[in-house]
Amino acid sequence: MDNNVKTNTYEIKKLRSEQTFKNRCTLEISQEQYEKLLQEIKNDYEATKTITPKSEVGISGDLTYNVLNNNCVTWVLNKLDSIGIEIIDNEEWLPDNISTRDSLLRKFHYLQYLYAVFRKFQSIDSNLESIAGAKAFRTWARSMTQNKIFCALKIEGDITKGLNISTECKRTITQNQKYYENKLKDFITKSSDFMRVYNRINEQLERLLTKVKNLGYTNIQGDFTFIMWNDELQTRMLLDSKHRDENTKDYIAYPIEQIDPNIPACNWTLNHNASFILILRDEMLCRAVYKNYHYSNMSESFIDSINKSHIAILSGNDDLSYWSKSLHALRKSVVCEE
């Protein structure tokens, strides 16, 4: 927009070319997410529609333009963040005219990948169509980004590969170069951790989906319980649709000491060091999928050991080099291999 001092109006100076939107990212959202997003856009429009270059009454700080940290990009990111979509970082780490940012934008397919993984979970559990459900999923996934076991996994097609931060920055930045380099490094580290976590949870889910599809089922419905590690309480926490705040409907995390392997779905989770429990709503399908995890003679020592091994991997404090050996001996006495 162009500031026309004579008419005291903002005028369209030049329409952007189609190239501006070449790196677009399309995300399919739920009806609840759409309705809230639309309402927030309307609210911002109403709050700014009468603003002119010479307006004596200003607008709120949230809507005051700043090229570095409150621009059109951060406005969009904040709107997506408000409906539960993972955006990694809602700070604009570089101004629009820095070519490094354009270089990084070409890597932004990661946004679509993270959301595609979420959508896979959402297609199974309709509770995740709510904003509260989407935010619970995001909270769960974020809790694993600092897990040294999860983040030690190698990933294919690393989005940061081939990006020389120092070279990219030096080409165009003459002032505050160190600041921008650090911003890029932080973003790249953070986004790589997210990619590793989402790759891991996608792999865990695919193990189950493959079994389901092999049984001839295509429309899969179920309920997820997400498992997180709480450093402060030194315990596992669960997030599920049955435990919500009465007013906000937000998921409320609650602690659990032991996950019961007598429940086959829970036993699958413990044996695969998974970070979620999936209870399928079709009881016959649920029994068929988890049939190899119905153990009839589990000892207390087995239950205790398999929970401790799960805690070790979920907390990121152990690589299971010890637990895998002790568990193998116990497991042989209670189950036939798949």
C-alpha positions in Angstrom: 0.0 0.0 0.0 1.1 3.5 -0.7 0.7 6.4 1.8 -1.1 9.2 -0.1 -0.6 12.3 2.1 -2.8 14.5 0.0 -5.9 12.3 0.2 -5.0 10.9 3.6 -5.6 7.4 2.3 -3.8 4.2 1.6 -3.8 3.3 -2.0 -2.7 0.2 -3.9 0.6 1.1 -5.4 1.4 -2.1 -7.4 -0.2 -5.5 -7.6 2.3 -8.3 -6.8 3.2 -10.7 -9.6 2.2 -14.3 -9.6 5.8 -15.2 -8.7 5.1 -13.7 -5.2 2.9 -16.7 -4.3 4.9 -19.4 -6.1 6.1 -20.8 -2.7 2.6 -21.1 -1.3 1.6 -23.7 1.2 -2.0 -25.1 1.1 -3.4 -26.7 4.3 -6.8 -28.3 4.7 -8.4 -27.4 8.0 -11.4 -28.5 9.9 -14.7 -26.6 10.0 -14.1 -25.3 13.6 -10.6 -24.1 12.6 -12.0 -22.4 9.5 -14.8 -20.6 11.5 -12.4 -19.3 14.1 -9.8 -18.2 11.5 -12.5 -16.4 9.5 -13.8 -14.6 12.6 -10.3 -13.5 13.6 -9.7 -12.1 10.1 -13.0 -10.2 10.2 -12.1 -8.8 13.7 -8.7 -7.5 12.4 -10.4 -5.9 9.4 -13.0 -4.2 11.6 -10.2 -2.9 13.9 -8.2 -1.4 11.0 -10.7 -0.4 8.3 -10.9 3.2 9.4 -7.2 3.8 9.9 -5.6 6.4 7.7 -2.1 7.8 7.5 -3.1 10.8 9.7 -5.3 8.9 12.1 -5.0 10.4 15.6 -6.2 7.2 17.3 -3.8 4.4 16.8 -4.4 0.7 16.7 -3.3 -2.0 19.1 0.3 -3.1 19.2 -0.7 -6.5 17.7 -1.7 -4.8 14.5 1.0 -2.1 14.3 3.2 -3.0 11.3 6.9 -3.7 11.8 8.9 -5.1 8.9 11.1 -7.2 11.2 8.7 -8.8 13.6 5.1 -7.8 12.9 4.5 -8.0 9.2 2.2 -9.8 6.8 4.1 -13.1 7.3 4.0 -13.0 11.1 0.3 -12.1 10.9 -0.5 -15.2 8.9 1.7 -17.4 11.1 0.0 -16.1 14.3 -3.4 -16.8 12.8 -2.4 -20.4 12.0 -0.8 -20.8 15.4 -4.1 -19.7 17.0 -6.0 -22.6 15.5 -3.5 -25.2 16.5 -1.3 -25.5 13.4 2.4 -26.2 14.0 4.4 -23.3 12.5 7.7 -24.0 14.3 8.5 -20.3 14.9 6.1 -17.3 14.6 8.9 -14.8 14.6 10.0 -13.3 11.3 13.7 -13.9 11.6 14.7 -11.9 8.5 13.2 -8.8 6.8 11.5 -9.3 3.4 14.4 -8.1 1.3 17.0 -10.5 2.6 17.7 -13.2 0.0 18.6 -15.8 2.6 14.9 -15.8 3.7 13.9 -16.5 0.1 16.4 -19.3 -0.1 14.9 -20.7 3.1 11.4 -20.3 1.9 12.1 -22.9 -0.8 12.5 -25.4 2.0 9.1 -24.7 3.4 7.6 -28.0 2.3 8.3 -29.0 5.9 5.2 -27.1 6.9 3.1 -29.3 4.7 4.8 -32.5 5.9 4.2 -31.7 9.6 0.5 -30.9 8.9 0.1 -34.0 6.7 1.3 -36.2 9.6 -1.2 -34.4 11.9 -3.9 -34.9 9.3 -3.2 -38.7 9.3 -3.9 -38.8 13.1 -6.9 -36.5 12.7 -8.5 -38.7 10.0 -8.6 -41.5 12.6 -9.6 -39.6 15.7 -12.4 -37.0 15.0 -11.6 -35.3 18.3 -8.6 -33.8 16.7 -10.8 -31.8 14.4 -11.4 -29.4 17.2 -8.9 -26.6 17.9 -8.4 -28.0 21.4 -7.5 -31.4 19.9 -5.1 -29.9 17.4 -3.4 -27.9 20.2 -3.1 -31.1 22.3 -1.4 -32.9 19.4 0.9 -30.0 18.9 1.8 -29.9 22.6 2.5 -33.6 22.6 4.8 -33.4 19.5 6.6 -30.4 20.9 7.3 -32.3 24.1 9.5 -34.7 22.2 11.7 -32.2 20.3 14.3 -32.1 23.0 14.4 -35.8 23.5 17.9 -36.9 22.6 16.7 -40.4 21.6 14.1 -39.1 19.2 16.4 -36.4 17.8 19.3 -38.8 17.4 17.4 -40.6 14.6 18.6 -40.0 11.1 16.2 -38.4 8.7 16.0 -38.6 4.9 15.8 -35.4 2.9 16.9 -33.1 5.6 15.5 -29.6 4.8 18.6 -27.9 6.0 21.0 -29.9 3.7 22.9 -27.7 1.3 22.2 -24.4 3.1 25.4 -22.6 4.0 24.2 -20.1 6.5 27.4 -18.0 6.7 27.7 -17.8 2.9 24.1 -16.9 2.4 24.1 -14.2 5.0 27.4 -12.6 3.9 26.1 -12.2 0.4 23.5 -9.7 1.4 23.8 -8.7 5.0 26.2 -5.9 6.0 24.7 -5.0 9.4 23.7 -7.2 12.3 25.1 -10.2 10.4 25.7 -12.2 13.5 22.1 -11.6 14.7 20.7 -13.0 11.4 23.1 -15.9 11.3 22.1 -16.9 14.8 18.4 -16.6 13.9 18.8 -18.9 11.0 20.9 -21.4 12.9 18.2 -21.5 15.7 15.4 -22.0 13.1 17.3 -24.7 11.2 18.1 -26.6 14.4 14.5 -26.3 15.6 12.9 -27.4 12.3 15.2 -30.4 12.0 14.2 -31.6 15.5 10.5 -31.2 14.5 11.1 -33.2 11.3 12.7 -36.0 13.3 9.9 -36.2 15.8 7.2 -36.2 13.1 9.1 -38.8 11.1 9.2 -41.0 14.2 5.5 -40.7 15.2 4.5 -41.2 11.5 6.6 -44.3 11.4 4.9 -45.6 14.6 1.4 -44.9 13.2 2.3 -46.6 9.9 3.2 -49.8 11.7 -0.4 -50.0 12.9 -2.0 -48.8 9.7 -0.2 -51.4 7.7 -1.6 -54.2 9.9 -5.1 -52.7 9.6 -4.9 -52.5 5.8 -3.6 -56.0 5.6 -6.8 -57.1 7.4 -8.8 -55.4 4.6 -10.0 -52.3 6.4 -9.8 -48.8 4.9 -12.0 -46.6 7.1 -10.2 -46.6 10.4 -11.7 -44.8 13.4 -10.3 -44.7 16.9 -9.2 -42.6 19.9 -5.7 -41.5 20.6 -4.1 -41.1 24.0 -0.8 -39.1 23.7 2.0 -39.9 26.1 4.5 -37.2 27.2 7.4 -37.0 29.7 7.3 -34.3 32.3 10.8 -33.4 33.5 9.6 -31.4 36.5 7.4 -34.2 37.9 9.7 -37.0 36.5 6.7 -39.0 35.3 4.7 -39.8 32.1 1.7 -37.6 31.4 -1.3 -38.5 29.2 -3.4 -36.3 27.0 -6.8 -37.6 25.7 -10.3 -36.3 24.8 -11.8 -37.7 28.0 -9.9 -35.3 30.2 -10.7 -31.7 29.3 -11.3 -28.3 30.9 -15.0 -27.9 31.4 -14.9 -24.3 30.2 -12.2 -24.1 27.5 -12.5 -27.8 26.4 -8.7 -27.8 26.3 -7.1 -31.2 26.9 -5.7 -31.5 30.5 -2.5 -33.6 30.9 -2.6 -36.0 33.8 0.1 -38.3 35.3 0.2 -42.1 35.2 2.6 -44.4 37.0 2.0 -47.6 35.1 0.6 -48.2 31.7 -1.2 -51.5 31.9 0.1 -54.1 29.4 -2.9 -56.3 30.1 -4.7 -54.0 27.7 -3.3 -55.2 24.3 -3.3 -51.7 22.7 -1.2 -50.5 25.7 1.0 -53.6 25.4 1.7 -52.7 21.8 2.7 -49.2 22.8 5.1 -50.4 25.5 6.7 -53.0 23.2 7.2 -50.6 20.4 8.3 -47.7 22.6 5.5 -45.7 21.0 4.4 -42.3 22.3 0.7 -42.9 21.8 -2.0 -45.4 22.5 -4.6 -46.1 19.8 -7.9 -47.7 20.8 -9.8 -48.7 17.6 -13.6 -48.2 17.9 -14.3 -51.4 15.9 -13.8 -54.0 18.7 -13.3 -56.9 16.3 -10.7 -55.0 14.4 -9.0 -53.9 17.6 -8.7 -57.5 18.8 -7.4 -58.6 15.4 -4.7 -55.8 15.2 -3.5 -56.4 18.8 -3.9 -60.1 19.0 -0.2 -60.8 19.4 -0.1 -58.5 22.4 -2.7 -60.4 24.5 -0.3 -61.9 27.0 -1.9 -64.4 29.5 0.8 -64.8 32.1 2.6 -61.5 32.7 4.5 -61.2 35.9 4.8 -58.1 38.0 8.5 -58.0 37.2 7.7 -57.9 33.5 5.1 -55.2 33.9 7.5 -53.1 35.9 10.4 -53.7 33.5 8.5 -52.9 30.4 7.2 -49.7 31.9 10.7 -48.7 33.1 12.0 -49.3 29.6 9.3 -47.1 28.1 10.1 -44.4 30.6 13.7 -44.6 29.6 13.1 -44.0 25.9 10.3 -41.4 26.5 12.4 -39.4 28.9 15.4 -39.4 26.6 17.6 -40.6 29.4 18.5 -44.1 28.2 19.1 -45.8 24.9 17.7 -49.1 26.2 21.0 -51.0 25.8 20.3 -52.6 29.2 16.5 -52.8 29.1 16.4 -54.5 25.7 18.4 -57.4 27.0 16.5 -57.9 30.3 13.2 -57.4 28.6 14.0 -59.9 25.9 14.5 -62.7 28.4 11.2 -61.8 30.2 9.3 -61.4 26.9 10.3 -64.9 25.7 8.5 -66.4 28.6 5.2 -64.7 27.9 4.8 -64.2 24.2 5.3 -65.8 20.8 7.1 -63.4 18.4 4.9 -61.7 15.8 
